[in-house]
Amino acid sequence: MRLFPMSALALALAMIAPGLALADTAPGQITVTGEASVTVVPDLATVSLGVMTIGATAGEALTANSVAVQAVMDRLAAAGIDARDIQTSNLSLNPNYMASDGTQAPKIQNYMVSNMVTVVVRKLDTTGAVLDAAVKDGANTLNGLSFDLADRRPAEDKARQAAVADAKAKATLLAEAAGVKVGNIVSITEGGSFQQPQPMFRMAADSAQVPVSGGTLDVSASVTMVWTLSQ
C-alpha cells in the first residue's frame, strides 16, 4: 500500500472543504408562475367587410368592384367613420371557368374581383348602423367582427399587478408547507399578456339594423418569479 505524506493529504482536504461548505450553505430557490386576468368592457370594434363583383371581362369586374368599394367607403364616411379608420386590402382578380366534360380545354365564363374593407368603429353604439350602411351600399360578405380597447395599457398593468400578487401568494404557501421561508427575489420574467374576447354578435337578415353587443374582454397576464429560500 502506498502512503501519502500528511502534508499532501492535508492540502487535498483543504481544497475540498470549501466546496463542501459552500454546498451546505447555498440557499435553495423556489420558482412560481403567477396568473391573473381583469374583465373590461371594450370601447371599439373592428369590422372586416368584403366586396365581391363579377364581370364578363376582367376590366368590367374590376370597374364594378371599384365603384362598389368607393360607395361603401363614402357611406362609412357619412356614418362618421374617420378616413384613418378605413382600410382596403386583399384585392384579388380570378377567372371563373365553365364546367368541362374533359374533351376540350376549360373556357373562362367570367371574372370575379374581391376586395376587403377593414373598419375601426370607435363608437360601439353605432356598430350596427355602420354594418347596415356598408351592406346596403355594396359590401356582400362579412369576414369578421372583433372588439378591443383603444388603450390596452391600463388593463394590462392591472393584470400584471394581480399576476405578481398571485405568484407571491403561491410562493408563500409552498414555502410554509415545506417549512421554510421566502427570501429575496432573484428574477421576474413576464410571460406576456393576452385577451380572451367574449363578444356577443348576431345578424338578422330581415332587420333594419344589425344588432351588436360588445360583451366583455378578459385581459390576462402571467409572470414567473424566483425567490431564495431560508430556514
N, C-alpha and C positions, 0 to 999 in steps of 0.2 A: 504493500500500500504506500502511495506517495503522500507525504505530509507537506502541507503548505506552511510557510513561515507565518507566525502570528501576525506580523505586520501586514502581510498581503491579505490575510483573512479580515483583519480589522478594516482595511481600506475598502474591501469589497462590501462589507456590511454598511460602511458609512455612505457608500454610493447608492445602495439600495434603500436605506432607511428613509431619506427624504421623500422618495416616491411613494412609499407606504404611508407615510404621514399625510401626504397631500391627498391620497386616495381616501383616507379616513375622514378628512376634514372638508373635502369638496362638497359644496351644497347641492342637494337634489333640486330638480326643477319640475314644474307642472305646466303643461300646455293645454289651454282650453279655448274652444271656439264659441263665441257668443253670437246669438242671432236675435233680431228684433224687426218689427215692422210697425208702421204707422198708417192709419187709414185716413185718406184725404179725399176731398171732392174735386174732380177735375175742373179746369177752367177753360179748356179749349178742346176742339175736336179737329181731327184730320180726316178728310173725306177724299177717297180716290174714285174718280168717275171715269168712265170710258166712253169714247165716241167712235162708233164703227159705221162706216159707209161703204156702199157697193156701187161700182160704175162699170159701164161696158168697156171702158178703156182705163188704163192706169191714171191718165190725166183727169178723166171725169171723176174717178173715185177720190183722187187727192183733192180736187177742187171742192167737191161736195163735203169732204171731211173738214177742210179748212174753213168753209163757210159755217158748218155746224159748230166747230170748236170756238170760232170767234163769237157766234151767237151765245154760246154757253158762258164765255168769259165776260161778254157785255152784260148778260143777265146777272152774273155773280157780282160784277162791279155795281150794278144798280141795286143789288141787295145789301150793299155796304161792305163788301169784301175788298180789302186793300190789294193793290196790284202786287205787292211783295208776297202776298199770301196765296197767289195763284201761280201754279207751275205746270207746264206741259212736259210730257216725257213719253218714251217708248213708242215713238211714231214708227209704224210698220206698213209695208205695202206688199200684198201677196196675191198671186193669181189663184182663182178657183177653177179647177178643171172639170170638164164634163166626164160622166161615167163612161168607161170604155169596155168593150167586150174582149179586148186583147188582140183584135185583128188589125187595129190601127193605132197610131200614136195618139195619146190624150190631147184634147183640144182645150184651149182656155175658154171658159164660159164667161167669166167676168173677173173683176179685180176688187179686192177688199182692202180698205185702209183703216187702220186703228190708231187712235191717239189717246193718251191718258192725261187727265187733268186732276192734279192734286190741289186740294183747297184746305187752307187752315181757317177754321171758324173760331174767332176769339170771343164771340158772344154765344154761349151754348144754347140759349133760348131761341136763337134764330136758325139752328142747325136744320130743323125740319123744313123751314121755309126755303133755305138755301138748296137743299136736296130737291125739293119740289120744283123750284125755279129752274135748276140745271137740267132736270129730266124733261121738262116741258120744252126746253129750247135746244134739244139735240143730244144730250147725254143719254145713252141707251144701255149702259152697263154700270153696275155699282161694284167696284173691285174691293172696297174695304172702308170701314169706319172705325176709328180708334180715338180714345180720349187720353189726354195728358195734362201736364201742368206747364204753364208758361215759364215758371221759375221753380225748378225742382229742388234747389239747394236747401231751403228751409226744412222741407220734409225729409230729405236725405240726412241732414245734420241731426234731426231728432231721432231718426232710426239708428244712426251711428252711436249717439249717446246711449240709447237704450241697449244697443248690442254690447257696448263696453260694460254697462251695468250688469247685463246678463252673464258675461264672461267672469266678472268679479264674483258674482253670487255662486256660480258653478265652482270656481276655483276654491272659494272659502269652504263650501260644502264638502268637496272632495278632500281637502286638506284636513278638515276637522274629523272626517270619517277615518282618515289614515293616522290620526294622532299627531299631526304636525301643523305648522303654521305657515301661512303665505308670507313671503318676504318681499323683496323688491321686484319691480317689473324689469324683465330682461329685454323684451321686444313686444311691439304691437304691429300686426300686419292686417291691413284691411282686405277683406275678401271681396269687396265690391258691393254695389247697391243695385237693386233692380225693382221693377214694379210688376205687380200682378193685377192686370185690369179686371174689373168686374162690371163691364158696361151692360146696359140694357138697350136693346135695339129691335125694332120690328118695322116692317113696311106693309102698308095696306094699299093694294093696287087701286081700290075704289075710294081712297081717302083723298081729300083735297090737299092735305099736308101730311108729310111723313112724321109719325110720332117717334120721338127720340128722347131717351133719358140717359144721362151720363153715368149714373150709378156712382160707384166709388173706386178708388185705386188704393192698393196696398203697396206702399213703398218700403222695401226691405233692405237690410244691411247686415253684414257679418264681419266680425273681427276675430283674429286669432292672437291670443296673448300668452306670453311666457313669463312665469314668476320663479324666483328662487324659493326654496323651502327651508324652514328651520325647525329645530325641535322645540 
